[in-house]
Amino acid sequence: MSFPRRDFLKGMAAISGTGLVAPSLLTPSPGKAQGAGVEMTDDITTWKITGSHFGAIRAKVVNDRVLEVQPLELDQHPTEMIKGIIGLIYSPSRIRYPMVRLDWYRNRHKSDTTRRGDNRFVRVGWDEAIDLFYAELERVQQEHGPWALHTAGVGWRSVGQMHSCGNHMVRAIAMHGRSVGTIGDYSTGAGQVILPYILGSTEVYSQGTSWEVILEQSQVIVFWANDPIKNLQVGWNTETHEAYAYYAQLKDKIARGEIRVISVDPVRSKTQNYLECEHQYVNPLTDVPLMLAMAHTLVTEELYDAEFLETYALGFDRFVPYLEGKTEDMVEKTPEWAEAICGVPAERIRELARLMAGNRTQLVFGWAVQRQQHGEQPYWMGAVLATLLGQIGLPGGGISFSHHYSSVGVSSSGAAMPGAFPLNLDPGRTPKHDNTDYQGYSAVIPISRAIDALLEPGKEIDFNGAKVKLPPYRMGVFIGHNQWHRQQQRNRMKEAYHRLETVVAIDYNWTATCRFADIVLPACTPFERNDLDAYGSYSNRGVLAMHKLVDPLFNSRPDFAIFSALCRRFNRENEYTRGMNEMQWIEHLYNECVAENMLKDMPMPPFAEFWEKGYHLFPEGEPWVRHASFRDDPEVNALGTPSGFIEIFSRKIERYGYADCKGHPIWMEKIERSHGGPGSDRFPLWLQSVHPDNRLHSQLCESEPLRETYAIQGREPIFMSPEDAAARGIAHGDIVRVFNDRGQLLAGAHVSDDFPPGVVRIQEGAWYGPTGPEIGALDTYGDPNTLTMDIGTSSLAQAPSANTCIVEMEKFVGTAPAVTAFGGPIEVDPDGNPIKGDA
Amino acid sequence: MAIRSRAMPESRSEDVEAPLSPGEWATVSEQRALVYGWLSTLYAAEIPQARLAAYLAGEAAPLLEGFATMGLGAEAGRLQAAIDALREVRDAHLELAADFAQLFLLDASAGALPYASAHDAGQGHLFGPAEARMRAFLARASLAIRDDFKEPADHLAVHLALMARIAQEQAGAADVAEAARDQAAFLRDALLPWLPSFAARSQRASPRLDLYPALAALLLALVEHDAGFLGDVAASFARGGPSPASCGSPSRRRRSG
C-alpha cells in the first residue's frame, strides 16, 4: 500500500496563512552558541564549590548544566544524600512559573476553599503574581489588621546566609505590616521549653562535651532514644560530618571492650548496628517509668550522689515522696511496677541503675522521646536521673540532649561566623501599616497550634505560664518549610484550611504545602544563586563560598528578588535591599565576619581570594566540658534556671497549676499507647515517625534517583517486625494500607529484624499525596502525619506529639492508586499500574 | 496503555509515485512549516483570550479540514468538537489555561510533561541527555531559544518550532531527497521516540476540557503522517535515481535525538 501522497498534498494545500501562529521560539544567534561556558575537566579541584545541609560539595558544571556532584575533599564522612542533589535541581516536581489557583484567581479571598489541592492552577507572570500577593496583604491589613495575617515559622530553609529565605519573608512582610508569628519548632518543641526550667538553657541546641573528652573519660555511654549515625548526616549550616570520626573511634573502643555503650530504644537503631553496642529494649512511650524505677533504685540503695544534690540541685525532697508512692498516684515506683509498663525486667532496671552509678556515665538523649504527649516528662526525668548520678559537669559524665545534631561534640574553633541578611526592620523604621491592634488575639502562637487557631478561633489556651488567645487568621504566608509535612493530622489540616481565605507558598518544588496554596511562587534552589555559609554549625570550622552552579531554572527567582519586588509595590525596595545586590551583600557579610575575627586574632583572606578558593578554615578548637563551669563555681556560673541551680522540683511550673505538667516529673498514661496501653485493642501497633535516614525531613524526597534507593513499589517504606508482618500475611515488598481513626495511607512493607513486635516506623518527611482534596482521602505515598495526632504535649510547651500514635495495617489487595505526591515521570496506566519504558 | 494512531501506510519502493517536483516540494514545505509553527504555538503557551475568540469564530476550520482531507478526519474532528464545546464554557480561556497548567506546568503525575527527558525510560529527572543533545543541535545551527521562553531545549514546542524552521529553510533545497531524509530522520530520532508516550499521558490525564487531549492525538497522527510523507518522497527519488542537483547541497543531517 502506498503512502497517500495526493491526499497529503491536497490537504496541505487547504492550509493557508493563518493568524493562529505566533512568532517562532527560535531566533538566529550567529556566533552565540547558547549555554556555552567554561569547560570543566575531571580535576575536581577546578569544580565549583557550594554548601548544603547535606555537606559541602563540588559540582562539575558544563554548559550551564550540573553534570556531577562530589563531596568537598575536606569531608571525610560524606552522606549518600548528596546523590540526591542533581535530582533535586532537575526534579520534575520543580515549580516552574508563578501559579495561582484557578478559583482563587476568579474569586480572590471568596474562593471555594474546599477545592484546594485539586491541581487547578493558572500561570501568571511575575508582575501579576506579586501584584496579587501585595493586594491581598493590603486587603488583610486594611480590612482586618495584623491578627489576620499568619507568617508561619520558618524551618529548614536552604543554607546560605545571604539568601536565608525566612529572613527575606519576615523582613519584607514586617515592612508592610505586623502579623501573627510563631514560637518553638517541630523538632524540639517540648525540650526547648522544659529544659530552661531544669538546666537553665534549651540544651537541645547547645554545644555539648567534646568527643575527645567523652572517648577518654566515659566508662558508660547511654544513647537514649537516640540515633546519631542516622541524624548526623545533616546540619543546620553546611555540615562537616566531623563527628563521624569519633564514632569510628567509639566503635573500636567497644570492640576492644574498653567501654560499655547501651542503646535504650524499642528499635535496634542504625547507631546500635554501626557501633555493635548493647541494646536495651523498652516499650514505646514508657521511658519515664523506666527512669523513675532507676531513680527508685538509686535512692533505695543509696547510690545517688547526696553531696552533688546538696550543692547543685533543688527539690530532691519534693520528688522522693513521689518515688515512694506517697503523693500523686500513691504508687511506689519500684522496678517491679515499671516492668509491667515498660517491659524491662525489674532486675535489669536495678542493674542499669547500679551500672550508671558505678561508672563515669554520659547520658545522650535524642529528640524523639519529647515528640510525644507529655514530652516534657522524659527530658525532665532524664535530667533528674543525671542529677542523682551526680556527674553533671564532669568530663565524660552528665547529660546531653544534642550530640546527634549538627556535629555537636566537635570542639568549636571559636571563630565568628558570617551574619545573615537582616531579619527585622532597620532600627527606627515602622511598617507601612503601623497597626498594633490584634483585637485581643495573641501576636505569637506555639508553632504546632496553628491549626487549632483556625478550628477553635478565639480559644484561650495555656502556654508556658501564659495565656494564648488563638487568632483565626485569614491569610498565611509559608516559606522555607513544608507545612503539609511537619504538622500532624492531615485530615484535620484539610478541614482547617477550608477556613483560610488566602495561602501564599514560596518554594522550589511542588510540596503538598504548595498544592494546597492559592498563590505559588517559584524560588530557585540554593544551587542557582551565589551565597556564603558557616561551615560547621557548632565547630565553626570555617566559612564556605556558595558558588552559583547554574542560572535559575525556568521562571524561578531568588527569594531576595521576590521580596525586593514586593517591597517595590510600597516604595520601600531600597530600604529593603539597603541598596545592595546579591554579590555586594555577600561581600558585606564576609567583610563583617573578617572584622569580627580580626578582634579574635583569627585573620581571614580578602574576599576575592576567599571566593576564588571557595572556603577558609579556622584552627581546631580546644576540648570542652558542658556544665563544667557551673560545677566549678555554681554561684558565679549559675544556671539560667529561676534558682540558678538544677531544679528537680520547679516551683515556677508548680505555680502554673497544670494538670499535665506538674512540679516534678511524673508518669502519666498517654491518650493512646501500644503494648497494652489505651486503644491498643483496636490499633495494636505503635507508629514512630523518626527523622529519615535518606533525606532531611521532607527535603530530597522529591529526588527521584534517591527515592529509588529506598521506596517500595514507589511508596514510602513502613518498617515492621517479621512477627507483625507474618500475623497479617504481609511479605516484604507488599503494599500495605495503614490506618487509624484519623486517616489512612499506603506504604511499602519493609520487614526487618531490627523491629520488635508492635512497633512500626514510617520516617517523617514522606510527601503527602492524597487521592483527592476530600477529607479522609487515602494518602498514596505514605506521609505518617496522615495518621499522627495534632495535640499539644501539655499546657506547658504545647509542642507536637507526633510519636503518640497507634495504628493497624493490612496487606493492600487490588489495584493501588497511583502515587500523586511527586511530579516524577513514573508512568502509570489508568488502573494505576506502572508502565515500563515505552508507553 | 499506549495510544497508537492507525497503522501507518509504509511506502515501499516498488509502489511509489514519481519524484516530487521542486515546486511541489517548495509549496508543501511552506505549508508543513505553517502546521509545525501552529503546533509549536499551541504547546508553547496558553491560548490568549483574543486568539481563543478567533478559534471560536472558526479560524482553525480550514486547517482542520485540510487534515481531514489527508486522512486524519477522526483526530481533526475531535479537535474541532473540542473547540466547539468551548462555547458553552464560562471563562473558557481560564479553564483552558488551568488545563494547560495541569497538563504541562504542574507535574507528570497530574499531566503530561512536554519534555523529551521526562519520557526517557530510566531517566529520573528533567534536563537529561535529550536536552543536552537538543541544545548542542541548536548551538551548531546557530539558533537560540527566545529569552522569554524559559524552558529547556527538549520542550515539545522547541522541537516543533525547529521542525517548522527546517521545513521552511529546506523549501528551496536543491536535493529534495536528502532534505526529506533529513527531516524524516529528525522526526524519527528526536520526536517520535517519546511523542507516543506524551500523547498517551495527555489522554490519561483528565483535564476539564478535551482540547489538549484532542490536540495531542492530532499531533501524534500528524507527525507520524508527515514522517510517512517524507519517507515516501525520499523513496520516490531513490527509485527514480538521484536528483540532478544533489551534489550542490551540503548535508544537513544532524543527529539530535
Interface residues (C-beta under 8 A of the other chain):
Chain A: M1 S2 F3 P4 R5 D7 F8 L9 K10 G11 M12 A13 A14 I15 S16 G17 T18 G19 L20 V21 A22 S24 L25 L26 T27 P28 S29 P30 G31 K32 A33 Q34 G35 A36 N63 R65 I86 G87 Y90 S91 P92 S93 R94 R96 Y97 M99 L102 Y105 R106 N119 R120 F121 V122 R123 W510 L553 F554 N555 S703 E704 P705 E708 G769 A818 V819 T820 A821 F822 G823 G824 P825 I826 E827 V828 D829 P830 I835 K836 G837 D838 A839
Chain B: M1 A2 I3 P9 E10 S11 R12 D15 V16 E17 E24 T27 V28 Q31 R32 L34 V35 G37 W38 S40 T41 A44 A45 E46 R51 A54 Y55 E59 A60 P62 L63 E65 G66 F67 A68 T69 M70 G71 L72 D91 L94 E95 A97 A98 F100 A101 Q102 L105 L106 D107 A108 S109 A110 L113 A118 H119 D120 A121 Q123 G124 H125 L126 F127 G128 E131 A132 R135 L138 A139 R140 S142 L143 A144 I145 R146 F149 K150 E151 A153 A157 V158 A161 L162 A164 R165 P196 S197 A200 R201 R204 R208 H225 G228 F229 G231 D232 V233
